[in-house]
C-alpha cells in the first residue's frame, strides 16, 4: 500500500500520492486504523476535520508480527 495525501474541498475528495509534510513541519498527532485496503483508509481519513482545513496523510504501517528477533 502506498501513502496518500487526503483533502476534502467543497465536498470533493482528492487523494494524491503527495505532497507530504516535510520533517520540519509539526505533526499534531496520529491514528492507527486497521483496514483492508488503501481505499478504505482514505475513506476514513476523509471524515477527519483536518481533511477539510488542511490535509490528512495516510501511510502504511509495516506488520512485524511474524518476524523473529
Protein Blocks (a to p, Z undefined) as FASTA:
>chain_A
ZZdddddeehiacddfbdcddfkbccfbdcddddfbfklmmmmmmmpmklmmmcccdddd
ddfklpcZZ
